Amino acid sequence: MQRFSDALAVSPIAREAIGLSALVVAYLQYYYLDVQFKIMSLPSVTAFPLQ
């Protein structure tokens, strides 16, 4: 049982790395959604094929 509790004890550096990774992923998702909303709000352009 002692080994199980030692496995749950995550070092502070690993905990901070996981937290930083979560923040980076959240920011990238926010940025991606922001870009997608800006693209959707652009006026549509109709292109005619050249003959």
Secondary structure by P-SEA (a helix, b strand, c coil): caaaaaaacccaaaaaaaaaaaaaaaaaaaaaaaaaaaaaaccbbbbbbcc
